[in-house]
Amino acid sequence: GLTGLAERLSAGGAILEIGCGTGNFLLQAAKAFPGARLAGVDIDDDSLAKARDKVRQAGLAGRISLHKEKVDDAAVAFDAVVMIEVLHEIAPEMRPAVVAAAARTLKVGGWMVIIDETYPSTLEEARRPEFRFPLQTGFEELIWGNVMPTREEQEKLLRDGGLKGAINRELIGEGFTVLTIQR
């Protein structure tokens, strides 16, 4: 549903997934868009090894590349950059650099898509039903050392990363936010 994205991907466009884990999204995207090129970046060696094995078994090594740690390692301009349940896992002091690097990899007209929880900014927001899950998850994430960003923090990251378009925000499921912005 993102303007022009399906057409770009069908015509040989490219997607970068930051925090690709074991490659599930990349494999699904490769099936949905047979002409697209895909790249994934992750920090976990075990996950990348599993992703590489899945990509090889699916016969997609020519279309899906996997990289350790750095967004810039993918060295391609992308039509979409995707982060699924990853932003809150990145240390707050590292988030600006990661989001800015991701934004730099986007082609003009490309889309940044972030799916993550949004922590409430105020006590009033915390009382709204859509924040129940993020509040519960936020507590659990703190135990693991992760800090979930608020709406304002998410939007500041996108703006400071150089993205100037309209920030679209949609709630899905039990408190997941889908943020989209076009370069």
C-alpha positions as CSV (number, residue, x, y, z in Angstrom):
1,G,0.0,0.0,0.0
2,L,3.0,2.4,-0.1
3,T,2.9,4.6,-3.2
4,G,5.0,3.2,-6.0
5,L,6.8,0.6,-3.9
6,A,5.2,-2.5,-5.4
7,E,5.9,-1.2,-8.9
8,R,9.6,-0.4,-8.1
9,L,10.1,-3.8,-6.5
10,S,8.4,-5.7,-9.4
11,A,10.8,-3.8,-11.8
12,G,13.9,-5.0,-10.0
13,G,14.0,-2.7,-7.0
14,A,15.7,-3.4,-3.7
15,I,14.8,-3.8,0.0
16,L,17.1,-3.6,3.0
17,E,16.0,-5.2,6.2
18,I,17.9,-4.0,9.3
19,G,17.9,-6.6,12.0
20,C,17.0,-9.4,9.6
21,G,17.5,-12.2,12.1
22,T,17.1,-15.6,10.4
23,G,15.8,-14.1,7.2
24,N,12.1,-14.9,7.3
25,F,11.0,-11.5,6.0
26,L,13.6,-11.4,3.3
27,L,12.4,-14.9,2.0
28,Q,8.8,-13.8,2.0
29,A,9.6,-10.5,0.2
30,A,11.7,-12.5,-2.4
31,K,8.6,-14.7,-3.1
32,A,6.3,-11.7,-3.3
33,F,8.6,-9.7,-5.6
34,P,10.5,-12.2,-7.8
35,G,12.4,-9.4,-9.6
36,A,13.5,-7.6,-6.4
37,R,17.0,-7.7,-4.9
38,L,17.1,-7.9,-1.1
39,A,19.7,-7.4,1.6
40,G,19.7,-8.0,5.3
41,V,21.9,-6.7,8.1
42,D,22.2,-8.2,11.6
43,I,24.6,-8.2,14.5
44,D,24.0,-11.9,15.5
45,D,26.3,-14.4,13.9
46,D,24.0,-17.4,14.7
47,S,21.0,-15.7,13.1
48,L,23.0,-14.7,10.0
49,A,24.3,-18.3,9.7
50,K,20.7,-19.6,9.8
51,A,19.6,-16.9,7.3
52,R,22.4,-17.8,4.9
53,D,21.4,-21.5,5.1
54,K,17.7,-20.7,4.5
55,V,18.6,-18.4,1.5
56,R,20.8,-21.1,0.1
57,Q,18.2,-23.8,0.5
58,A,15.6,-21.6,-1.2
59,G,18.0,-21.0,-4.1
60,L,18.0,-17.2,-3.6
61,A,21.6,-16.5,-2.9
62,G,21.8,-14.5,-6.1
63,R,19.0,-12.2,-5.0
64,I,19.5,-12.0,-1.2
65,S,22.7,-10.7,0.4
66,L,23.4,-10.8,4.1
67,H,25.8,-8.6,6.0
68,K,27.2,-8.3,9.5
69,E,26.6,-5.2,11.7
70,K,26.8,-2.2,9.4
71,V,23.9,-0.8,7.3
72,D,26.5,0.8,5.0
73,D,27.9,-2.7,4.2
74,A,25.0,-3.3,1.9
75,A,26.4,-0.6,-0.5
76,V,23.3,-0.3,-2.6
77,A,20.5,2.3,-2.9
78,F,17.2,0.9,-1.7
79,D,13.6,1.4,-2.6
80,A,12.6,0.4,1.0
81,V,14.4,0.0,4.3
82,V,12.5,-2.1,6.8
83,M,13.0,-2.6,10.6
84,I,10.6,-5.1,12.2
85,E,10.7,-5.1,16.0
86,V,14.3,-3.8,15.9
87,L,14.4,-0.1,16.8
88,H,13.8,-0.6,20.5
89,E,16.6,-3.2,20.5
90,I,19.2,-0.7,19.4
91,A,20.9,1.2,22.2
92,P,19.4,4.7,22.4
93,E,22.8,6.3,21.9
94,M,23.3,4.3,18.7
95,R,19.8,4.8,17.2
96,P,20.5,8.2,15.5
97,A,23.5,6.8,13.6
98,V,21.6,3.6,12.5
99,V,18.5,5.6,11.4
100,A,20.6,8.2,9.6
101,A,22.6,5.4,7.8
102,A,19.4,3.7,6.8
103,A,17.9,7.0,5.5
104,R,21.1,7.6,3.4
105,T,20.6,4.2,1.7
106,L,17.1,5.2,0.5
107,K,16.6,6.2,-3.1
108,V,14.6,9.4,-3.7
109,G,11.0,8.3,-3.4
110,G,12.0,5.2,-1.3
111,W,10.2,4.2,1.9
112,M,11.4,3.7,5.4
113,V,9.1,1.2,7.3
114,I,9.5,0.7,11.0
115,I,7.2,-1.7,12.9
116,D,7.8,-1.5,16.6
117,E,6.1,-0.6,19.9
118,T,5.7,3.0,20.8
119,Y,6.0,3.8,24.5
120,P,3.5,6.4,25.9
121,S,4.8,9.9,26.3
122,T,2.3,10.9,29.0
123,L,0.3,9.4,31.9
124,E,-2.9,10.2,29.8
125,E,-1.5,8.1,26.9
126,A,-0.5,5.3,29.3
127,R,-4.2,5.0,30.2
128,R,-5.3,4.4,26.6
129,P,-5.9,0.8,25.4
130,E,-3.4,1.0,22.6
131,F,-0.6,1.5,25.1
132,R,-1.3,-1.6,27.3
133,F,0.9,-3.9,25.3
134,P,3.8,-1.3,24.9
135,L,3.7,-0.7,28.6
136,Q,3.9,-4.4,29.5
137,T,6.6,-4.9,26.8
138,G,8.5,-1.8,27.9
139,F,8.9,-3.2,31.4
140,E,10.1,-6.6,30.1
141,E,12.5,-4.8,27.7
142,L,14.0,-2.8,30.5
143,I,14.9,-6.0,32.3
144,W,16.9,-7.0,29.1
145,G,18.5,-3.5,28.9
146,N,16.3,-2.1,26.1
147,V,14.5,1.2,26.2
148,M,11.4,1.6,24.0
149,P,11.1,5.0,22.3
150,T,8.2,7.3,22.6
151,R,6.4,8.8,19.6
152,E,8.4,12.0,19.9
153,E,11.7,10.0,20.0
154,Q,10.8,7.9,17.0
155,E,9.8,11.0,15.0
156,K,13.0,12.9,16.1
157,L,15.1,10.0,14.9
158,L,13.5,10.1,11.5
159,R,13.8,13.9,11.1
160,D,17.4,14.0,12.4
161,G,18.2,11.1,10.0
162,G,17.3,13.5,7.2
163,L,13.8,12.3,6.3
164,K,11.5,15.3,5.6
165,G,8.3,13.7,4.3
166,A,5.1,13.1,6.2
167,I,5.4,10.5,8.9
168,N,2.5,8.1,8.7
169,R,1.6,6.2,11.9
170,E,-0.8,3.3,12.1
171,L,-1.6,1.0,15.0
172,I,-1.8,-2.7,14.2
173,G,-2.5,-5.7,16.5
174,E,-2.1,-5.3,20.2
175,G,0.0,-2.1,20.3
176,F,2.4,-2.3,17.4
177,T,3.0,0.9,15.4
178,V,3.8,1.0,11.7
179,L,5.8,4.1,10.9
180,T,6.3,4.9,7.2
181,I,8.0,7.9,5.6
182,Q,9.0,8.5,2.1
183,R,12.3,10.1,1.1
